[in-house]
C-alpha cells in the first residue's frame, strides 16, 4: 500500500487509458458498488457531463485512471436505467419522509448524534450532494467525527475534486480531520492525496510538509506508525533528485532510533539498501530502541488482547509514560486512549491538565480543550478549564465570551453546574477590571454580567430544575464583596446582602456573621450593631453564637446604654429559644409515646387475630377429620371427596350404631367399623405429625450455610440436582431440602458447606437460572436473633450513573442490550428485570462507569427503536413506595370491631351456590325485614338452641328410605 502511494505520482501520467474493454471487465464489480453507493454514481455522471466526451487529457494532479474509472461508473449508471429507476422509485418516497423526520428532530435537539449520522447516510444514498455536504459540516461543528465518517467524507470530496480550487477544499477537510483525533489511516490518506498534487506549484514541498507532520503526530505509534515511515521513504526514493539518497538515509536513521514493531525488518532493509556500512551511532540508537521496545511490549500486548474501549489498559500505559516523562510519547498515548474513550470526561481532564502544566503550547492546549468540550459538552469542569486556558493564553475577549455562551447551551445535568460555569466566567471578567479607575467599560460589563447571572439562574435554571442551584447565594455574596472591597460601594453591598437574607438565609447564623465581618472590614460600627441586632432576632440554628458576638462587640466598643440593650435583647431571645426548645421536646416525646401506644395496639390486635385464626383453624381441622372418618351411602368407591355430604358431629351414639347396622344390611352394604371420637382422631393426627421427619438446622452453622429459595416445586431430587452446582464453590457437607406434610417439595432448602469462604462464594450464584426459574441464594440468618439484618435489596435512591430502560422487547437478551449500550461508555453491569418465574418484563437497569457516560447514553438512546419497540431511557430514580397499613379488623355499622369473613379451605366459591340438600336446610338466624314495618327482633337464644340438631348415620338412612 505504501509503495503504491509513493509511486502514484510517477505512474499517474504513464498509466494507459482504460477504454471500453476495462469497462466491460469491471462491469459486475462496479454495478454492485453503485447499488450500495448511489451518490458515487451520481457524482460520476455529473463529472462526465461537465467535462464532456471529448476529454482526453486529465487535469493537472489527477491521473487518467481516475477519470476513466469515473467514466466507467457513469456509463454503468446510464446503461442500466431500469435498475436505477427501480431503486429510486421504490425507496425515494420512504427516504424523503425519513429525511424530513430527521431534519425536524435535529431542529429540536441539535445534539442528537445518531440523527446526524442517519441523516448523512440517507442524503448520501439519495445523491443530495449539496445537502449531504451541509449536513456533514453542521455535524462536524458540533461533534468530532470518527475515523470512518471522515474517511467517507474525504473519499466523496476527492471523487468530486476537478481543479485546483477543489483540491484546496479537500486539503482543508484533511486539516480538520487530523485535528479531531490522531488517526494514522487519515494521515496516510492525506499523504497519498498530496502526492497526487505534486505537479502543481509547491507540490513537492506540500507532500514533504504533510509527511513530516504525520511523523510528528503518529510516527511514534508503535503498531501503526510504521506505515507512515514506509510511505514517506518510498516517496522520497521515487523522486529523481541528487539529494534524495541523503534524505532516504535520514529517514532510515530516524526511524531506527524509535521503538516500533518489526524494527528488525527495517534494519535489514536498510542494510540491503545502503551501499555503505551502517554507522556505529545508528547501530547504537537501534539497539537502544530495541531495549525500549521490550519495555513497552507488555503494555502494547495488553491492548492487543483486551477488548475496546480498554480504558484500564490505557490508564496503566499512561501512568507508565508519565513516569518516563517524554512529553511526545505521553501526548501520543493520551490521544490513542481518547480515540476509544472520547466520552470519558476524567480522561480529558487529565490530558488537559498535563498540557496546561507541562507543554504549555498555546495551539496544542487550546485544541485539546476545544475537542474535550465537543466530546463531553455536558461536563462543566471541562468548560471551566477551557475558559481558564483561553484566558491564560491571551485569547481575545470576544472569543471567550462566545465560548461561554456555547457552554450555557451545552445542556448540563445539574443546576449547580450552571452556577459553576457562571462563577468561572464572572471570575474572568473580574480579573479584566482595573479597579484603580472609578468607572470603566470592563467594570460595567462585570456588573451587567452579575445581573444577568442572577436573572438566568432565577428564570432558566429554576424553571428547568425547580431550584436555582445556588441556595447560599454565592454569586450575590461575591458581588457584594467586590462592591465593598474593590469598588468601595458599601451601599450596593448592603442592598445585595438584604436581598440575600430575603431568600431564606436569615435563619442561618453563618450568613449574618459573613455580613457582619464585611461591615467590620469596610463599613461602620452603626451598621455592624444593626446587623447583629437583626441576627439575634432572626437566627434559629445557632442563636447563642450570634448573641455572644453581639455582647463581645458591645463590651469592646459600645456604651453602657448599648450594653444594656444588647443584654436585654439577648436574654429575651435566648429565653424564648429555650421555651421553644422545651415545647418541641415535649411535643416530640408525646409523639413518640403515641407511636409506641399505636405500635402496642397493633401488636395486641395482631396477637388476637392470630389466636382467633388459630382457634378457628383447629376447630375446622377437627370437623374435617371427623367427616373423613364417616362412611357415606352410595358408591363411595367411585364418589369424589368433594361431593361428600358434610354434617357436623355425625358420630352416632352406641345405641344408634346397632340400628344403622341393621338398616345397612337391607342395601347389601357391609357393617361399618367402629369410629373413633374426634378427640382420639385429633390425638392420632398430632402423633402422626410428630412422627414425620423434620429438617434440623443448627443455628451455630449459619456462617457456613446458605438459604436457597424460589426453586421450582417440580424439582425432583433437589439435593442431587443442586449438589454439582454448589460443589463448584467448595466442599458441600449437606443439602437439606424442605418438604410439606404430604411429601411435596416446597421450593427452598439449606446448603451447608465445610468452609465459610465457600458459603460466601455461593452467594454469587444468586439469580442463577435453575430449570427456567431464577434461584435466590441468601445468607442463613435467624432474624429473631438478628433483627437488624438487612436482606439485599436493589437501591431505590437516585443513581446518576445508572439508567432505567423500559419498553424493551421480551426477546431482547443481555448481550444484545450490552452491545447497544457500550457504544456510549463503559458498561459495568446490566440487569434485566424478570418475574419470579424468570420471564422478562421488558425492563432493564444499565450501570455505567460514571454519571457523564450515563447522561450521554440518555441523550442518545432515549426513543431508540429495538426490534420494532421504542424504548424509554432515563436516569435511575425509582419513586418512593407508599405501603398502606393493613387494616386490623373491620368495623360493623354500629362501630364494634368484627373479624373479616372467613371462607373455607378453597376460598370463596365462584358461584356462591348452596350444595346442601333442601331437606337439611334450616332458616338462617337473622330474620329478614317484614314487608310492612320493621322486622321482629329475634329472641336471644343459647348457642345450643341456634345450632342444627346432631344427626347420625341412621338419621341419614331414614331420610333416604322416606324418599
Helices and strands as residue ranges (DSSP letters): H 2-14, H 19-25, H 27-36, H 38-51, H 64-79, H 81-108, H 113-126, H 129-142, H 147-160, H 164-180, H 184-196, H 203-218, H 225-238, H 244-256, H 263-273, H 280-305, H 311-324, H 327-340, H 345-354, I 355-359, H 362-375, H 380-392, H 397-408, H 415-432, H 441-456, I 457-461, H 462-465, H 474-481, I 482-486, H 490-500, I 501-505, H 509-522, H 525-538, H 543-557, H 560-629, G 641-643, H 654-666, H 678-691, G 699-704, E 705-709, H 718-727, E 732-739, E 745-753, H 756-762, G 763-765, E 768-770, E 773-779, E 799-806, H 814-821, G 822-824, E 827-834, E 840-848, H 851-861, E 865-866, E 869-870, E 872-876, E 890-891, E 897-898, G 918-920, H 943-946, H 953-962
